[in-house]
Amino acid sequence: MRLLAHIVGWTLLIVAVVIAIHDGLTSLDQNQFVVRPLGQLWFEIDASSLNTLQAGIERNLTPVLWDPVIITVLQLPAVALFGVLGIVFLLLSRAGGRGRPLLNRNRGA
């Protein structure tokens, strides 16, 4: 399980770096700061799956779940979301392992 969390964490961090590079190059090209939200990135990659997800949630669950909950998540910067999730998975892959502890509680003792 720790190995899977480790692989997922590094994959998410790599995706975050790729998004950051793309946003940086777009910023240079347009002469303005560009940070794409997750929803825009998803729409650029596969708009039909985003529309299918929205329809499925609104029909089968509740429209309140789509707006405001999922809409709020889709408005977050994609680079930050993937980066934070990657770090969380990497930290989870270390928890309870034989490596260094997450927090050194015996400092100064």
ChimeraX attribute file (.defattr): number of C-alpha atoms within 10 A of each C-alpha:
attribute: neighborCount
match mode: 1-to-1
recipient: residues
	/A:1	8
	/A:2	16
	/A:3	11
	/A:4	11
	/A:5	18
	/A:6	20
	/A:7	16
	/A:8	18
	/A:9	24
	/A:10	17
	/A:11	16
	/A:12	23
	/A:13	23
	/A:14	15
	/A:15	17
	/A:16	21
	/A:17	16
	/A:18	13
	/A:19	21
	/A:20	19
	/A:21	13
	/A:22	16
	/A:23	18
	/A:24	16
	/A:25	14
	/A:26	16
	/A:27	14
	/A:28	12
	/A:29	11
	/A:30	10
	/A:31	9
	/A:32	10
	/A:33	13
	/A:34	16
	/A:35	18
	/A:36	19
	/A:37	17
	/A:38	21
	/A:39	20
	/A:40	17
	/A:41	15
	/A:42	16
	/A:43	13
	/A:44	11
	/A:45	11
	/A:46	11
	/A:47	13
	/A:48	12
	/A:49	12
	/A:50	16
	/A:51	11
	/A:52	11
	/A:53	12
	/A:54	17
	/A:55	14
	/A:56	14
	/A:57	15
	/A:58	15
	/A:59	10
	/A:60	8
	/A:61	11
	/A:62	11
	/A:63	15
	/A:64	11
	/A:65	13
	/A:66	18
	/A:67	12
	/A:68	10
	/A:69	11
	/A:70	14
	/A:71	14
	/A:72	12
	/A:73	15
	/A:74	16
	/A:75	13
	/A:76	16
	/A:77	18
	/A:78	24
	/A:79	23
	/A:80	18
	/A:81	17
	/A:82	21
	/A:83	22
	/A:84	16
	/A:85	17
	/A:86	24
	/A:87	17
	/A:88	15
	/A:89	22
	/A:90	22
	/A:91	15
	/A:92	17
	/A:93	19
	/A:94	17
	/A:95	15
	/A:96	11
	/A:97	11
	/A:98	7
	/A:99	8
	/A:100	10
	/A:101	11
	/A:102	12
	/A:103	8
	/A:104	8
	/A:105	8
	/A:106	6
	/A:107	6
	/A:108	5
	/A:109	4
